[in-house]
C-alpha cells in the first residue's frame, strides 16, 4: 500500500473533506485487510464470555411485603406523667412511626449477630456456599472453607463482623413512607435458603421489637406503680392509672399476638426464576469488547509497522 506523504493544498476549500474521505477509506481498507485477526479476537472473547457466563451460579430473589402496626397515640393529658418518667430514665411513650425502626433493625450488625445465634446454618450458607444442587435441593459448600459433615471451619470460623458485608449483599429492606409498607428481599444461590432466611428475618425482627417493648413496659409499670402510691392528688392518680392501663394493653398485645409489629401482606416465597446473571448480556458485552480490542489491535499493528519502516529508512 502506497502512502502519500505530500502536504495537502490548504488553498483548496474542499481539501479537508477529501483528506477525510481518503483517511476513512484507508481505515476501512485497513480493517478489511485485517478482518481475519478481528474475527479471531472477537471469537476468543465470545468463547471466553460464554465459558465465564455458564460457570456463574444462578441467584434467586425471594421477596415479601409488610405493613407495620402502629401504636395508638397517647392522650395529651398524660404528657406530664410521661415527662416525669423520661426524667427517671424510663420511656413510657412509643414511637409514632415504627417503619424506620424495623428496617434499621434488620440492617444492623446486632440483629445479624442475633440471626446467627438463632440459626446455626445461616453463617455457612452465607460465607461458604459454593453451588446449589437443584435435584437434591441442597447447598454444596466449599470444603476448604466449611466442612459440612463435621460442621467445622478449616480456616477458622468467620466472625459476625466479617460476615456482615455478605449479609448486607443478600438482604434488602426498604420502607415506603407514602404507603407505610416495607419491602424485604433476600437473594441467594439457593431459592429455598432465600425464602427461609427471609422468614427468619421477619420473625426475629418482630420478636426483638416485641421483647424491647415488653421490657420497656415492665419498667414503666414498676415506675408507675411506685408513683401512684406516693401521690394523693386525684387528677394525677387518674392519669397514672390510664398510663398503667396503656402499658398493660401493650403487654397483652405483645404476649398474645403472633405478629406484634409486622403485618405480612405478601409472605416470602420460593422463587422459580433466577434474578441474575443475565448470560446473554455477558456474552454480548464480551463480543463488543472483543470487537473493539480487535480494531485497536489492527490499528496498533499497522501504525507500529509504519513507524518501524520509517525508522529503518531514516537510519
C-alpha positions as CSV (number, residue, x, y, z in Angstrom):
1,X,0.0,0.0,0.0
2,X,1.4,3.4,-1.0
3,X,1.0,6.3,1.3
4,X,1.0,9.9,0.0
5,X,3.4,11.9,2.2
6,X,2.9,15.2,0.3
7,X,1.3,18.1,2.1
8,X,-2.3,18.9,1.3
9,X,-3.2,22.0,-0.6
10,X,-4.7,24.3,2.1
11,X,-5.9,26.8,-0.6
12,X,-8.5,24.3,-1.8
13,X,-11.6,24.6,0.4
14,X,-12.7,21.1,-0.4
15,X,-9.3,19.6,0.5
16,X,-10.1,18.8,4.2
17,X,-13.2,16.9,3.1
18,X,-11.1,15.0,0.5
19,X,-8.5,14.1,3.1
20,X,-11.2,12.9,5.5
21,X,-12.7,10.7,2.8
22,X,-9.3,9.3,1.9
23,X,-8.5,8.6,5.6
24,X,-11.8,6.9,6.1
25,X,-11.4,4.8,3.0
26,X,-7.9,3.9,4.2
27,X,-9.2,2.9,7.6
28,X,-12.0,0.7,6.1
29,X,-9.4,-1.0,3.8
30,X,-7.1,-1.5,6.7
31,X,-9.8,-3.1,8.8
32,X,-11.0,-5.2,5.9
33,X,-7.5,-6.4,5.3
34,X,-7.2,-7.4,9.0
35,X,-10.6,-8.9,9.3
36,X,-9.2,-12.3,10.0
37,X,-7.4,-11.1,13.1
38,X,-10.6,-9.1,14.2
39,X,-12.8,-12.2,13.7
40,X,-10.3,-14.3,15.7
41,X,-10.0,-11.9,18.6
42,X,-13.8,-11.4,18.7
43,X,-14.4,-15.1,18.7
44,X,-11.9,-15.7,21.5
45,X,-13.7,-13.1,23.6
46,X,-17.1,-14.6,22.8
47,X,-16.0,-18.1,23.7
48,X,-14.4,-16.7,26.9
49,X,-17.5,-14.8,27.9
50,X,-19.7,-17.9,27.2
51,X,-17.4,-20.0,29.4
52,X,-17.5,-17.4,32.1
53,X,-21.2,-16.8,32.0
54,X,-22.1,-20.5,32.2
55,X,-19.8,-21.1,35.1
56,X,-21.6,-18.5,37.2
57,X,-24.1,-19.6,39.8
58,X,-27.7,-18.6,39.4
59,X,-29.1,-16.3,42.1
60,X,-32.7,-16.3,43.2
61,X,-34.5,-13.5,45.0
62,X,-37.4,-14.1,47.5
63,X,-39.5,-11.0,48.4
64,X,-42.1,-10.1,51.0
65,X,-44.3,-7.1,51.5
66,X,-45.2,-6.0,55.1
67,X,-47.1,-3.2,56.9
68,X,-46.4,-2.0,60.4
69,X,-48.8,-2.0,63.3
70,X,-48.6,1.5,64.8
71,X,-49.4,2.1,68.5
72,X,-52.3,4.4,69.3
73,X,-51.2,7.9,70.3
74,X,-51.4,8.7,74.0
75,X,-53.8,11.3,75.3
76,X,-52.3,14.8,75.6
77,X,-53.3,14.9,79.3
78,X,-50.7,12.3,80.0
79,X,-47.8,14.3,78.8
80,X,-46.7,15.5,82.2
81,X,-46.5,12.0,83.7
82,X,-44.6,10.7,80.6
83,X,-42.2,13.6,81.0
84,X,-41.5,12.7,84.7
85,X,-40.9,9.1,83.7
86,X,-38.4,10.2,81.0
87,X,-36.5,12.2,83.6
88,X,-36.3,9.0,85.7
89,X,-34.8,7.2,82.7
90,X,-38.0,5.3,81.7
91,X,-39.6,5.7,78.3
92,X,-43.3,5.3,78.6
93,X,-44.3,6.8,75.2
94,X,-43.8,4.8,72.0
95,X,-42.6,5.9,68.6
96,X,-45.3,7.1,66.2
97,X,-43.6,5.5,63.2
98,X,-42.1,2.0,63.5
99,X,-41.3,1.5,59.8
100,X,-37.8,3.0,60.0
101,X,-37.3,1.2,63.3
102,X,-38.0,-2.2,61.6
103,X,-35.8,-1.5,58.6
104,X,-32.9,-0.1,60.6
105,X,-33.1,-3.1,63.0
106,X,-32.9,-5.5,60.0
107,X,-29.8,-3.7,58.7
108,X,-28.0,-3.6,62.0
109,X,-25.0,-5.7,63.0
110,X,-26.6,-6.6,66.3
111,X,-29.6,-8.0,64.6
112,X,-27.4,-10.1,62.2
113,X,-25.5,-11.4,65.2
114,X,-28.8,-12.5,66.7
115,X,-29.8,-14.3,63.5
116,X,-26.5,-16.3,63.6
117,X,-27.2,-17.4,67.1
118,X,-30.8,-18.5,66.2
119,X,-29.9,-20.4,63.1
120,X,-26.6,-22.2,63.0
121,X,-26.9,-22.9,59.3
122,X,-27.1,-19.3,58.4
123,X,-23.4,-18.5,58.6
124,X,-22.2,-21.4,56.4
125,X,-24.9,-20.7,53.9
126,X,-23.8,-17.1,53.7
127,X,-20.0,-17.5,53.8
128,X,-19.2,-21.0,52.4
129,X,-21.9,-21.8,49.8
130,X,-20.3,-22.9,46.6
131,X,-23.2,-24.1,44.5
132,X,-26.8,-25.3,44.6
133,X,-27.9,-28.8,43.7
134,X,-31.3,-28.4,42.1
135,X,-32.1,-32.1,42.2
136,X,-31.4,-32.7,45.9
137,X,-32.4,-29.0,46.7
138,X,-29.3,-28.7,48.9
139,X,-26.4,-26.3,49.1
140,X,-22.9,-27.6,48.3
141,X,-20.3,-26.0,50.5
142,X,-16.7,-25.2,49.7
143,X,-14.8,-27.8,51.7
144,X,-11.8,-25.5,52.0
145,X,-14.0,-23.1,54.0
146,X,-16.5,-25.2,55.7
147,X,-16.7,-28.9,56.5
148,X,-20.4,-29.7,56.3
149,X,-20.1,-33.2,57.6
150,X,-18.2,-32.3,60.8
151,X,-19.6,-28.8,60.9
152,X,-16.1,-27.3,61.2
153,X,-14.3,-24.3,59.7
154,X,-10.8,-25.4,58.5
155,X,-9.6,-21.8,58.2
156,X,-11.3,-20.6,61.3
157,X,-14.9,-19.6,61.8
158,X,-15.7,-16.1,60.5
159,X,-16.9,-13.6,63.0
160,X,-20.3,-11.9,62.5
161,X,-18.4,-8.7,61.7
162,X,-16.6,-10.4,58.8
163,X,-19.8,-11.9,57.6
164,X,-21.9,-8.7,57.9
165,X,-20.9,-7.3,54.5
166,X,-22.0,-10.6,52.8
167,X,-25.3,-10.4,54.8
168,X,-25.9,-6.8,53.5
169,X,-25.3,-8.1,50.0
170,X,-28.0,-10.7,50.4
171,X,-30.8,-8.8,52.1
172,X,-32.5,-5.5,51.2
173,X,-35.0,-3.6,53.4
174,X,-36.9,-0.5,52.1
175,X,-39.6,1.5,53.9
176,X,-42.1,3.4,51.8
177,X,-43.2,6.4,53.8
178,X,-46.1,7.2,51.5
179,X,-47.7,3.8,51.6
180,X,-46.3,2.9,55.0
181,X,-45.2,-0.5,53.8
182,X,-41.9,-2.4,54.0
183,X,-40.4,-4.3,51.1
184,X,-37.9,-7.0,52.0
185,X,-35.9,-9.2,49.7
186,X,-33.2,-11.9,50.1
187,X,-31.0,-13.1,47.2
188,X,-29.0,-16.3,47.3
189,X,-27.9,-19.2,45.1
190,X,-30.4,-21.4,46.9
191,X,-34.0,-20.3,46.4
192,X,-35.0,-22.3,49.5
193,X,-32.5,-20.6,51.7
194,X,-33.5,-17.2,50.3
195,X,-37.1,-17.9,51.3
196,X,-36.3,-19.4,54.7
197,X,-33.8,-16.7,55.6
198,X,-36.3,-14.0,54.8
199,X,-38.9,-15.7,57.0
200,X,-36.3,-15.8,59.8
201,X,-35.6,-12.1,59.4
202,X,-39.2,-11.2,59.6
203,X,-39.8,-13.4,62.6
204,X,-36.8,-12.3,64.6
205,X,-37.2,-8.6,63.8
206,X,-40.7,-8.8,65.1
207,X,-39.6,-10.7,68.2
208,X,-36.8,-8.3,69.0
209,X,-39.1,-5.3,68.9
210,X,-41.6,-7.2,70.9
211,X,-39.1,-8.0,73.7
212,X,-37.9,-4.4,73.8
213,X,-41.4,-3.2,74.2
214,X,-42.1,-5.7,76.9
215,X,-39.0,-4.7,78.8
216,X,-39.9,-1.0,78.5
217,X,-43.5,-1.7,79.5
218,X,-42.4,-3.7,82.6
219,X,-40.1,-0.9,83.6
220,X,-42.9,1.7,83.1
221,X,-45.3,-0.4,85.1
222,X,-42.9,-0.7,88.0
223,X,-42.3,3.1,87.9
224,X,-46.0,4.0,87.7
225,X,-47.0,1.6,90.5
226,X,-44.4,3.2,92.8
227,X,-45.5,6.7,91.8
228,X,-49.3,6.1,92.3
229,X,-48.6,5.1,95.9
230,X,-46.8,8.4,96.5
231,X,-49.4,10.8,95.4
232,X,-52.8,11.7,96.8
233,X,-53.9,14.1,94.0
234,X,-56.8,12.6,92.2
235,X,-56.0,14.1,88.8
236,X,-52.5,12.7,88.9
237,X,-53.7,9.3,90.1
238,X,-56.2,9.2,87.3
239,X,-53.5,9.9,84.7
240,X,-51.2,7.3,86.2
241,X,-54.0,4.7,86.1
242,X,-54.6,5.5,82.5
243,X,-50.9,5.0,81.8
244,X,-50.9,1.7,83.7
245,X,-53.8,0.6,81.5
246,X,-51.9,1.5,78.4
247,X,-48.8,-0.5,79.5
248,X,-51.0,-3.5,80.4
249,X,-52.5,-3.3,77.0
250,X,-49.1,-3.2,75.4
251,X,-48.1,-6.3,77.4
252,X,-51.3,-8.1,76.5
253,X,-50.8,-7.4,72.7
254,X,-47.2,-8.4,72.9
255,X,-47.9,-11.7,74.6
256,X,-51.0,-12.9,72.6
257,X,-50.2,-11.7,69.1
258,X,-48.1,-13.9,66.8
259,X,-47.3,-10.8,64.7
260,X,-46.6,-8.0,67.1
261,X,-45.3,-5.2,64.8
262,X,-45.3,-6.7,61.3
263,X,-48.4,-7.5,59.3
264,X,-47.4,-9.8,56.4
265,X,-49.2,-8.7,53.2
266,X,-47.2,-11.0,50.8
267,X,-45.2,-13.7,52.5
268,X,-41.8,-14.9,51.3
269,X,-41.9,-17.4,48.5
270,X,-39.5,-19.9,46.8
271,X,-38.5,-18.2,43.5
272,X,-38.7,-20.3,40.4
273,X,-36.8,-18.0,38.1
274,X,-33.3,-16.6,38.6
275,X,-32.7,-13.0,39.3
276,X,-29.2,-13.0,37.9
277,X,-26.9,-13.3,36.0
278,X,-28.0,-12.3,32.5
279,X,-25.8,-14.6,30.5
280,X,-26.9,-13.2,27.1
281,X,-25.9,-9.7,28.2
282,X,-22.5,-11.0,29.4
283,X,-21.9,-12.7,26.0
284,X,-23.0,-9.6,24.2
285,X,-20.6,-7.4,26.2
286,X,-17.8,-9.9,25.6
287,X,-18.4,-9.8,21.9
288,X,-18.4,-6.0,21.9
289,X,-15.2,-5.9,23.9
290,X,-13.6,-8.4,21.6
291,X,-14.6,-6.4,18.5
292,X,-13.2,-3.1,20.0
293,X,-10.0,-4.8,21.0
294,X,-9.7,-6.4,17.5
295,X,-9.9,-2.9,15.9
296,X,-7.4,-1.5,18.3
297,X,-5.0,-4.4,17.7
298,X,-5.2,-3.9,13.9
299,X,-4.6,-0.2,14.1
300,X,-1.7,-0.6,16.6
301,X,-0.1,-3.3,14.4
302,X,-0.5,-1.1,11.3
303,X,1.0,2.1,12.8
304,X,3.7,0.2,14.6
305,X,4.7,-1.3,11.2
306,X,4.7,2.2,9.7
307,X,6.9,3.5,12.5
308,X,9.3,0.7,12.1
309,X,9.5,1.2,8.4
310,X,10.2,4.9,8.8
311,X,12.7,4.3,11.5
312,X,14.6,1.8,9.2
313,X,14.5,4.1,6.2
314,X,15.6,7.1,8.2
315,X,18.6,5.2,9.6
